[in-house]
Amino acid sequence: MKGFPVNAITFAAMLATPAVADDLDMKAAADLFAKSDCITCHAIDKKMVGPTFKDVAAKYRGDKGAEDRLVGKVIKGGSGVWGTAAELPHPNMKEEDIRTLVQWILVQ
């Protein structure tokens, strides 16, 4: 995977996990993640600026409204849930792409 940052390689390796949503295209999610700026602050299991995706999934496991709230947070930005670091807003990112990423995060 020449040219991909280390956490993108880790992300791709996680595609083989058995805990995936039946209707979620994991390859599409991996491609979105690798091309997005999310990779700057987040990784699957390595703490960076923002929380790990595994921590996010654990925090919201069983929360039926989490997907919609997290999609809104990625679009609008926010802070305070994971400390002082802010989730930067992503108003120009397609909501469909954000939803795909959030769904993937929640099945980690």
N, C-alpha and C positions, 0 to 999 in steps of 0.2 A: 504494500500500500504506500508506495513512494509518494511523498509530498503531503501525507496526512499527519497531523499532530498526534502525539502519543495517545491522548484521550479519545481520539477518533478510532484508533486501532483497538483500544479497549472496548469502545462502543460496538464495533463490528464483531468482536469476539463474543459479546453478550447476545448476539442474535441467535445463538444456538440454545438459549435458555428455554426450558420447557414451559415456563410461566408466561405465556404470551396470549394476548387476546386473539380469539379465532378470526375475527374480522379485521385485524390490524396488519397492515403490510409492513413488516419489520424492516425490509430492505428500503422501502420508501422513507421510513422514519430515519434510518441510518443515513441515507443520502441527504435528507433535510438537515439533520443535525450537523453533518460534516460541512455543509455549505452555509450554515447559519452562523451568526455571531454568538450563539448560545455556547459554543465550544470554548469561547474565551473565558467564561466564568464558571462553567459547570462540567462535571464529568460523572460517570456512572457511580464510581465507588472511591473517588479521590477528592477530598475536600479542596476546593479552590476558593475563589471569591464568594461564590454562592454555594448552596447546599448540594450534596451529591444527589443524584437521581434516586438512588436506593433510599436515602433518608426522606426524600419527598414522598416516595411511594409508601414508605412505612407510616409516615405521619398521616397521610390521607386515606390509608387502606380502610375500606368500608364506608367512607364518606360519599354518599350518593351525589352530593352537589359539588364535590371537589373539582371535577373536570371543568365545569362551566366557570367556577370562580378562578381557577388557575389560568384558563384561557383569557379571561378578563384581566388578570394581573399581568400576564405577558404582554397583552396589547397596551394596557394603560400604565404599567409599571407599578411599583409599590415597595414598601419596606416595613420592617418591624417584626415580621414573622420569624426570620432566621437571623436576627441581629441587626446591626446598623447598615450593612451593605444593601444597597437598593437594587431592585430589579429594574433595569432601564426599560422605558416604554418601547414597543415595537409596532407603532401604528401603521407602518407601511408593509408589514409582513401579512400575507394572506391568512385570514382567520382559519381557513381549512388546513393550512400547513401548521399553524400553531396548535390546532386541535389534534392533528396527527402526532405531533411531538408530545403534547400533554398526555394523550392516551398511552403512548409508549412509556413515558416516564412513570405513569401510574401502574404499569404492570411489572416493574422491576422488582 
